[in-house]
């Protein structure tokens, strides 16, 4: 039997990277998984991977910045699977660069796709999660960098997600809902592209900053840890920010 047999999960930003890895890992443990994202073809690839693992999948093209689309998506998940037990807020548009070069539009997109979308989905899913549900939000260790330059706007929206997660964990514990934040270092397309195009010194220095000496796998490392957080094995864990990054960040 799978660790998540009979559970229904909704994962945003599931067309690639960490979101896809979490969706696949949850499907491998028996969960039915609804995958949200902007690109239908990428969602179809994730659904194919879920099918290969023997799971049930539902692809829901959706821009998480659209509140009406979020509401429709949650309704579609419940109609298709009859329940909703796990919410994973992974989608995030990223604005990086010097503060003087980041536009209001880019900053706002980061805010709307990250903390605001997470806030909206948490409230929409709350009635279905009561009595044993689990929420996992995706943060970032960028706010723990000693050199904050060029990461300010990205770290800002990710820290907002951590604050929302902590508040929900405290407020909704009485309803049987646990809320935690994962801060990953994973082989997402963006990171692997950077590692493939950066000079050898930059790449090597990055790997040397990870005590375990490697970048994590979206499915094997991040996904499997997300699975564990949704099981009774982690039943006493809530309100936590957990870096799944090979020991790179210091809290």
N, C-alpha and C positions, 0 to 999 in steps of 0.2 A: 504493500500500500504506500502511496505517496504521502508526504508530509502535509500536503494541501488538498488532499482528496475532498471533493464536495465544495471547495471554496471558489468564489468568483472574484477575480481581480480586475481592476481598471488601471492601466498604465499609460501615462501621457508621454509624448515624445518617444514612442515605441518603435518608430521606423528604423532606428539605427542606434548605435552606441550603447550607452548604459541602459536606456529604456528598453531597447531590444534585448539586451542581455538579461535584464530582470524578468521580462515577459517570458523568455525562453526557459529560464530556470524555474519559474513558477509553474509553467505548463508541464515541465518534466516531473514535477512533484504532484501533478494531478489537478492543478487549478484550471478552471476555465478562464480565459484571459481576453478582455476587450482591450484592443490596442488603438490608441488615439495618436494622430499626427496629421501634418499638413499634406503629406505626399502619399497618395493612394498606392502607388507602385511599391514604395518602401514598406507600407503596412502589409501589403500582399506578401512580400518576402518574409516578413516576420510571421505572418499567419501560416505560411508554408512550413517554416521552421517549427512552429507550434504543432502542426499536424504531424511532422516527422517524429515528434516526441510523444505522440499519442494524445495530445490535448485538443480541446475545443477552443476555437478562436473567433473573434468578431472584430472586423476592421471598421473603424469609425473615423473617416477623414474629418478633421476638426481643427480650427484655429483656436487655440486656448485663450486668445485675447477676446474672443466673441462670447459674451455671457449667455446669449441665447443658444449658441451651438453647444456650450457646455451642458446646459439644462437638457437639451435634446439628447445628448450623448448619454447622460446618466439614465434618462428614461429608457433609452434603447437598450442599455446594458441590462437593466432590471427586467424589461420585457423579454429579452432574448434568453436570459439565464435564470430568471426568477429570484435573484438575490444579488447582493453586493457586499463582500466581506473585507476586501482589501483595496485601498487606494494608494497608488504610487504617483506622486507629482514629480515628474522628471523634466518635462518640457521647459526650455529656457532659451530665449534669445540673448546673445552675449554681446555686450558693448565693452570693448577693451581699448585702451589708449590713454594718452595724456588727458587730463581733465579739460584742457582748453580745446581739444580736438573732438571730444565726444559730443555729438549733437543732442539737443533736447529730444528729438525723435528717437534716436537710438537708446537713450537712457529710459525713455518712457516705454519703449518696446520691451526692454529688459524687465522693467517693473510690472508691466501688464502680463507678460508671458510667465513670469516667475511668481513673486509673492501674491500678486492680485489674483492670478488664475488659481494658484494653490488655495488661497483663502476662499474663493468662490466654490471650488470643487469640494473642499472640506465641508462647507456648509450644505451643499447639495447632497453629498453622500452621507452626511451625519445620520439621518433617520434610518438608513439601511445598515449602518455600521454598529448601531447600538446593540449591546449584548454580546460583544466579543470581537468586534472588528479591529482592524489595524490600519494605520496610516503611516506611510513612509514618504518623507519629503527629501529631496536632494539638495544638499548644501554644497559648500566648497571650502577647502582649506586655504583659499587665496587670502582670506582675511587674517590668516595667521602668518603671512609672509613677513619677514623682517624688512623687506623692501617693498613698500606698498605702491610704488610708482607704476602707473599704467593699469593697475587693477582696481582702482578706487570705485568706479561705478558698478563693475561686476560684483565685487565683494560686498558692496552696499546692498544690492538686491538679494544676494544670497544670505547675508546676515539677517535681513528682514524675514526670510523664510524660517531661519532658526528660531527667531523670536515668536513667530506665529505657531510653530510646532510646540514650543515649550508651553505657550498659553493654552493651546488646545489640549495638550497632555494633562495639564492641571485641571482644566474646566470639565473635561469629558471623561476623566477617569471613573467618576461615579456612574457613568453610562456604559462602562465596560469597553471603552475605546482606548487603545494605546497609540501613541504618536511618537515617532522617532525620526531623526534626521541622519542620513548617511552622507558623508563627505568623501567621495571616491577619488582614487587615482587609477584611471582605467584606459584601456586601449581603444578609446573612442576614435572615430575617423579624424576629428580635429587634432587630437594629440598625436596620433600616429603620422598624420600629414606633416605636422611640425617637426617631429623627430626625423622624418624622411628627408626634409628639406633643410634642416638646420645644419650648421657646421658641426664637425665631429666633436669639437671641444664643448659646445653647448649641450649636445646630446649626452656626452659622457658625464658632464657635470650634473645634469639633471638626474641621470641614473644613479650617480654616486650620492645624491641627496636622499635616496630611498634606501634605508637600511637593508631591506630584503633584496635590493639590487635589481628589481624588475618592475615593469608596469603591470598592473593587475588586469585580469581578463574580465570583460564586461559580464560574461555569463558565469564562469567558474568562480570568480572571486566576489564580484559585487552582487551578482544575481543570487548565488547560493547564500550569501550572508543576508540578503533581503528576505529570502525564504525563511531562514531561521528566525528572523525578527517577527515573522507572522505566525509562528508556532507557539505551542505551550512551553517549549523550552526557553522562550524569552518572555514568559508570561509576567515576570516581575520587572520588566524593563520598559520604561516609558519616560518621555521628556528628555531623552538623551541625544546628544550630537556625537556620532561615532565615526571617526576617520577610518575608512577602509582603504589604506594607502601605503601599505608596506612599512609603516612607521615614519613616514616622511614629516608629517606635521606634529608640532608639539602643543598640547593643550595645557 
